[in-house]
Amino acid sequence: MSVLTTTVPMPLVRGNWQVLEPVHAVLYYAPEVAAEVAALGFDTATRWPSYFPLRAAPLGRPGAEVVTSAFYSFSPAMVAEHMRSAWTTSSPDDVRAARLRGVDAGLRALLGPLADAPATGEAVELAWRAAEAAVTAGRPLAAADAGLDVPDEPLLRLWHAATILREHRGDGHVAALLDAELDPCEALVSFAAVGAAPRETFASRGWSDDEWEAAAERLRARGLLDDDGVATEAGRALRERVEARTDALAAQPYVAVGMPEIARLPQLVGPLTATIAQSGLLPAVSTLGIRKPE
Protein backbone atom coordinates (compact mmCIF):
# COMPACT_ATOMS: atom_id res chain seq x y z
CA MET A 1 0.00 0.00 0.00
CA SER A 2 1.22 3.49 -0.80
CA VAL A 3 2.63 5.53 2.05
CA LEU A 4 0.20 8.27 1.01
CA THR A 5 -2.85 6.11 1.66
CA THR A 6 -1.65 5.35 5.18
CA THR A 7 -1.02 8.94 6.26
CA VAL A 8 -4.27 10.66 5.30
CA PRO A 9 -7.78 9.16 5.28
CA MET A 10 -9.04 8.67 1.74
CA PRO A 11 -12.54 9.96 2.59
CA LEU A 12 -10.87 13.22 3.61
CA VAL A 13 -9.02 13.43 0.29
CA ARG A 14 -12.29 12.97 -1.58
CA GLY A 15 -14.10 15.33 0.78
CA ASN A 16 -11.63 18.12 0.08
CA TRP A 17 -12.19 17.69 -3.65
CA GLN A 18 -15.96 17.76 -3.21
CA VAL A 19 -15.90 21.08 -1.36
CA LEU A 20 -13.24 22.70 -3.54
CA GLU A 21 -14.69 21.62 -6.91
CA PRO A 22 -17.65 24.07 -6.77
CA VAL A 23 -15.26 26.91 -6.02
CA HIS A 24 -13.33 26.10 -9.18
CA ALA A 25 -16.51 25.50 -11.22
CA VAL A 26 -17.64 29.11 -10.79
CA LEU A 27 -15.32 29.71 -13.75
CA TYR A 28 -17.71 27.95 -16.12
CA TYR A 29 -21.05 29.17 -14.80
CA ALA A 30 -20.75 32.64 -13.29
CA PRO A 31 -22.43 35.34 -15.40
CA GLU A 32 -19.55 37.64 -14.54
CA VAL A 33 -17.13 35.27 -16.29
CA ALA A 34 -19.51 34.96 -19.23
CA ALA A 35 -19.58 38.74 -19.57
CA GLU A 36 -15.79 38.89 -19.59
CA VAL A 37 -15.36 36.24 -22.29
CA ALA A 38 -18.25 37.66 -24.32
CA ALA A 39 -16.34 40.93 -24.39
CA LEU A 40 -13.43 39.00 -25.91
CA GLY A 41 -15.69 37.75 -28.70
CA PHE A 42 -16.70 34.28 -27.51
CA ASP A 43 -20.23 32.96 -28.02
CA THR A 44 -21.77 32.52 -24.57
CA ALA A 45 -25.20 31.23 -25.62
CA THR A 46 -23.92 27.88 -24.29
CA ARG A 47 -20.91 27.35 -22.05
CA TRP A 48 -18.85 25.17 -24.40
CA PRO A 49 -17.33 27.76 -26.80
CA SER A 50 -15.64 29.44 -23.82
CA TYR A 51 -15.21 26.36 -21.59
CA PHE A 52 -12.37 24.93 -23.66
CA PRO A 53 -10.25 28.10 -23.92
CA LEU A 54 -10.98 29.04 -20.29
CA ARG A 55 -9.66 25.72 -19.06
CA ALA A 56 -6.92 25.30 -21.66
CA ALA A 57 -5.42 28.82 -21.58
CA PRO A 58 -2.86 27.98 -18.87
CA LEU A 59 -1.34 25.45 -21.32
CA GLY A 60 -0.27 28.29 -23.60
CA ARG A 61 -1.80 28.07 -27.07
CA PRO A 62 -2.70 24.38 -27.36
CA GLY A 63 -4.44 22.95 -30.40
CA ALA A 64 -7.36 20.59 -30.41
CA GLU A 65 -5.18 17.47 -30.24
CA VAL A 66 -3.48 18.59 -27.03
CA VAL A 67 -6.76 19.67 -25.43
CA THR A 68 -8.44 16.39 -26.41
CA SER A 69 -5.58 14.47 -24.82
CA ALA A 70 -5.47 16.49 -21.61
CA PHE A 71 -9.23 16.76 -21.06
CA TYR A 72 -9.63 13.06 -21.97
CA SER A 73 -13.40 12.47 -21.78
CA PHE A 74 -14.55 14.84 -24.52
CA SER A 75 -15.25 13.77 -28.09
CA PRO A 76 -12.36 14.85 -30.34
CA ALA A 77 -14.92 16.28 -32.77
CA MET A 78 -16.41 18.46 -30.04
CA VAL A 79 -13.01 19.73 -28.94
CA ALA A 80 -12.02 20.49 -32.53
CA GLU A 81 -15.25 22.41 -33.10
CA HIS A 82 -14.63 24.74 -30.20
CA MET A 83 -10.84 25.01 -30.34
CA ARG A 84 -10.73 25.71 -34.08
CA SER A 85 -11.23 29.44 -33.58
CA ALA A 86 -10.37 29.79 -29.89
CA TRP A 87 -7.02 31.54 -30.26
CA THR A 88 -8.10 33.66 -33.21
CA THR A 89 -11.01 34.94 -31.12
CA SER A 90 -8.72 35.92 -28.27
CA SER A 91 -5.20 35.30 -27.02
CA PRO A 92 -4.50 32.91 -24.12
CA ASP A 93 -3.10 35.86 -22.13
CA ASP A 94 -6.36 37.77 -22.49
CA VAL A 95 -8.43 34.69 -21.62
CA ARG A 96 -6.40 34.11 -18.46
CA ALA A 97 -6.85 37.75 -17.43
CA ALA A 98 -10.57 37.61 -18.18
CA ARG A 99 -11.09 34.53 -16.09
CA LEU A 100 -9.48 36.16 -13.05
CA ARG A 101 -11.63 39.27 -13.39
CA GLY A 102 -14.76 37.23 -13.88
CA VAL A 103 -14.09 34.77 -11.08
CA ASP A 104 -13.27 37.56 -8.64
CA ALA A 105 -16.52 39.37 -9.39
CA GLY A 106 -18.50 36.13 -9.49
CA LEU A 107 -17.27 34.78 -6.17
CA ARG A 108 -17.79 38.11 -4.44
CA ALA A 109 -21.35 38.32 -5.74
CA LEU A 110 -22.07 34.77 -4.60
CA LEU A 111 -20.40 34.84 -1.21
CA GLY A 112 -21.20 38.34 0.03
CA PRO A 113 -19.86 38.85 3.59
CA LEU A 114 -18.36 35.34 3.58
CA ALA A 115 -15.78 36.53 1.06
CA ASP A 116 -13.94 38.51 3.75
CA ALA A 117 -14.76 36.38 6.80
CA PRO A 118 -11.84 35.24 9.00
CA ALA A 119 -12.68 31.58 8.31
CA THR A 120 -12.36 32.24 4.59
CA GLY A 121 -8.93 33.73 5.16
CA GLU A 122 -7.89 30.59 7.01
CA ALA A 123 -9.27 28.46 4.18
CA VAL A 124 -7.22 30.45 1.67
CA GLU A 125 -3.99 29.77 3.53
CA LEU A 126 -4.64 26.05 4.04
CA ALA A 127 -5.79 25.49 0.44
CA TRP A 128 -2.79 27.37 -0.89
CA ARG A 129 -0.39 25.35 1.27
CA ALA A 130 -1.80 22.18 -0.30
CA ALA A 131 -1.75 23.55 -3.85
CA GLU A 132 1.77 24.92 -3.50
CA ALA A 133 2.97 21.51 -2.31
CA ALA A 134 1.37 19.58 -5.19
CA VAL A 135 3.87 17.56 -7.21
CA THR A 136 2.89 18.07 -10.84
CA ALA A 137 5.23 15.66 -12.65
CA GLY A 138 3.14 13.79 -15.21
CA ARG A 139 0.17 16.09 -14.56
CA PRO A 140 0.02 18.62 -17.40
CA LEU A 141 -3.11 20.51 -16.43
CA ALA A 142 -2.07 20.88 -12.80
CA ALA A 143 1.41 21.95 -13.87
CA ALA A 144 0.03 24.56 -16.25
CA ASP A 145 -2.10 26.20 -13.57
CA ALA A 146 0.64 25.90 -10.97
CA GLY A 147 2.98 27.75 -13.34
CA LEU A 148 0.80 30.85 -13.44
CA ASP A 149 1.37 33.90 -11.26
CA VAL A 150 -0.26 33.58 -7.84
CA PRO A 151 -3.07 36.13 -7.42
CA ASP A 152 -2.62 38.68 -4.65
CA GLU A 153 -6.33 38.88 -3.84
CA PRO A 154 -7.14 36.21 -1.20
CA LEU A 155 -10.40 35.03 -2.77
CA LEU A 156 -8.67 34.56 -6.11
CA ARG A 157 -5.84 32.73 -4.38
CA LEU A 158 -8.43 30.31 -2.97
CA TRP A 159 -9.86 29.80 -6.45
CA HIS A 160 -6.38 29.34 -7.90
CA ALA A 161 -5.56 26.74 -5.23
CA ALA A 162 -8.85 24.94 -5.86
CA THR A 163 -8.06 24.90 -9.58
CA ILE A 164 -4.58 23.43 -9.13
CA LEU A 165 -5.87 20.77 -6.74
CA ARG A 166 -8.79 19.76 -8.95
CA GLU A 167 -6.58 19.54 -12.04
CA HIS A 168 -4.01 17.57 -10.03
CA ARG A 169 -6.77 15.13 -9.11
CA GLY A 170 -8.10 15.09 -12.67
CA ASP A 171 -4.70 14.29 -14.14
CA GLY A 172 -4.43 11.41 -11.68
CA HIS A 173 -7.93 10.26 -12.60
CA VAL A 174 -6.87 10.00 -16.24
CA ALA A 175 -3.95 7.83 -15.14
CA ALA A 176 -6.35 5.61 -13.19
CA LEU A 177 -8.65 5.29 -16.23
CA LEU A 178 -5.72 4.38 -18.44
CA ASP A 179 -4.62 1.75 -15.93
CA ALA A 180 -8.16 0.34 -15.98
CA GLU A 181 -8.02 0.27 -19.80
CA LEU A 182 -11.03 2.56 -20.13
CA ASP A 183 -10.82 4.81 -23.17
CA PRO A 184 -12.47 8.26 -23.03
CA CYS A 185 -15.94 7.19 -24.15
CA GLU A 186 -15.80 3.93 -22.18
CA ALA A 187 -14.93 5.95 -19.08
CA LEU A 188 -18.20 7.86 -19.40
CA VAL A 189 -20.30 4.82 -20.28
CA SER A 190 -18.95 2.90 -17.30
CA PHE A 191 -19.58 5.84 -14.95
CA ALA A 192 -23.15 6.24 -16.19
CA ALA A 193 -23.63 2.48 -15.77
CA VAL A 194 -23.01 2.70 -12.01
CA GLY A 195 -25.56 5.51 -11.67
CA ALA A 196 -23.18 8.44 -11.27
CA ALA A 197 -25.45 10.53 -13.52
CA PRO A 198 -28.01 9.87 -16.26
CA ARG A 199 -26.76 9.09 -19.74
CA GLU A 200 -28.29 12.38 -20.94
CA THR A 201 -25.91 14.27 -18.66
CA PHE A 202 -22.90 12.56 -20.22
CA ALA A 203 -24.15 13.51 -23.69
CA SER A 204 -22.64 16.94 -22.99
CA ARG A 205 -19.24 15.40 -23.73
CA GLY A 206 -20.11 15.24 -27.42
CA TRP A 207 -20.04 11.51 -28.22
CA SER A 208 -22.57 10.32 -30.82
CA ASP A 209 -25.12 7.60 -30.08
CA ASP A 210 -23.15 5.25 -32.31
CA GLU A 211 -19.91 5.97 -30.46
CA TRP A 212 -21.65 5.51 -27.10
CA GLU A 213 -23.16 2.18 -28.16
CA ALA A 214 -19.84 0.97 -29.58
CA ALA A 215 -18.15 1.77 -26.25
CA ALA A 216 -20.94 -0.02 -24.38
CA GLU A 217 -20.45 -3.09 -26.57
CA ARG A 218 -16.74 -3.11 -25.79
CA LEU A 219 -17.54 -3.02 -22.08
CA ARG A 220 -20.05 -5.86 -22.48
CA ALA A 221 -17.36 -7.93 -24.18
CA ARG A 222 -15.23 -7.44 -21.06
CA GLY A 223 -18.09 -8.47 -18.77
CA LEU A 224 -18.39 -4.96 -17.32
CA LEU A 225 -21.88 -4.11 -18.61
CA ASP A 226 -25.10 -6.10 -18.92
CA ASP A 227 -27.53 -6.05 -21.83
CA ASP A 228 -29.50 -3.19 -20.25
CA GLY A 229 -26.44 -0.95 -19.96
CA VAL A 230 -26.12 -1.43 -16.20
CA ALA A 231 -22.76 -2.20 -14.64
CA THR A 232 -22.17 -5.81 -13.70
CA GLU A 233 -20.54 -6.73 -10.40
CA ALA A 234 -17.20 -6.68 -12.22
CA GLY A 235 -18.04 -3.31 -13.75
CA ARG A 236 -18.87 -1.81 -10.38
CA ALA A 237 -15.71 -3.24 -8.86
CA LEU A 238 -13.62 -1.72 -11.65
CA ARG A 239 -15.15 1.71 -11.15
CA GLU A 240 -14.59 1.46 -7.41
CA ARG A 241 -10.94 0.67 -8.06
CA VAL A 242 -10.67 3.65 -10.42
CA GLU A 243 -12.16 6.03 -7.85
CA ALA A 244 -10.04 4.59 -5.02
CA ARG A 245 -6.90 4.94 -7.15
CA THR A 246 -7.88 8.50 -8.01
CA ASP A 247 -8.17 9.32 -4.32
CA ALA A 248 -4.78 7.78 -3.61
CA LEU A 249 -3.13 9.68 -6.45
CA ALA A 250 -4.73 12.93 -5.22
CA ALA A 251 -3.53 12.54 -1.63
CA GLN A 252 0.00 13.93 -1.89
CA PRO A 253 -0.77 17.67 -1.51
CA TYR A 254 -2.92 16.99 1.57
CA VAL A 255 -0.24 14.77 3.10
CA ALA A 256 2.19 17.64 2.62
CA VAL A 257 -0.02 19.90 4.75
CA GLY A 258 -0.57 17.15 7.30
CA MET A 259 -3.10 16.28 9.92
CA PRO A 260 -4.99 17.71 11.70
CA GLU A 261 -4.74 20.93 9.69
CA ILE A 262 -5.96 19.40 6.44
CA ALA A 263 -8.99 17.94 8.20
CA ARG A 264 -10.05 21.52 8.93
CA LEU A 265 -10.06 22.59 5.27
CA PRO A 266 -13.46 21.05 4.36
CA GLN A 267 -14.95 22.63 7.49
CA LEU A 268 -13.70 26.04 6.40
CA VAL A 269 -14.60 25.75 2.72
CA GLY A 270 -17.91 23.96 3.36
CA PRO A 271 -19.94 27.14 4.07
CA LEU A 272 -18.60 28.71 0.86
CA THR A 273 -19.51 25.61 -1.15
CA ALA A 274 -22.96 25.47 0.42
CA THR A 275 -23.57 29.12 -0.48
CA ILE A 276 -22.47 28.51 -4.08
CA ALA A 277 -24.64 25.38 -4.31
CA GLN A 278 -27.69 27.06 -2.83
CA SER A 279 -27.41 29.92 -5.30
CA GLY A 280 -28.57 27.62 -8.11
CA LEU A 281 -25.58 28.65 -10.23
CA LEU A 282 -24.23 25.11 -10.67
CA PRO A 283 -26.14 22.17 -12.17
CA ALA A 284 -27.74 19.79 -9.67
CA VAL A 285 -26.25 16.78 -11.50
CA SER A 286 -22.96 16.73 -13.39
CA THR A 287 -20.62 14.29 -15.08
CA LEU A 288 -18.41 14.37 -11.98
CA GLY A 289 -20.99 12.42 -10.01
CA ILE A 290 -21.20 15.13 -7.31
CA ARG A 291 -24.84 15.93 -6.59
CA LYS A 292 -25.96 19.28 -5.26
CA PRO A 293 -26.96 19.13 -1.58
CA GLU A 294 -30.71 19.05 -1.00
Protein Blocks (a to p, Z undefined) as FASTA:
>chain_A
ZZklmmbcfklmmmmmmmmmmmmmmmmmpmklmmmmmmnopafkbmklmmmmmmmmmnop
acfklmmmmnomacfklmmmmmmmmmmmpcfklmmmmmmmmmmmmmmmmnmmmlmgmklm
mmmmmmmmmmmmpcfehilklmmmmmpccdfblklmmmmmmmmmmmmmmmmmmmmmmmno
pafklmmmmmmmnopacfklmmmnopafklmmmmmmmmmmnopacfkopacfklmmmmmm
mmmmmmmmmmmmmmmnopaklmmmmmmmmmmmmmmmmnomacfbdfkopacdZZ
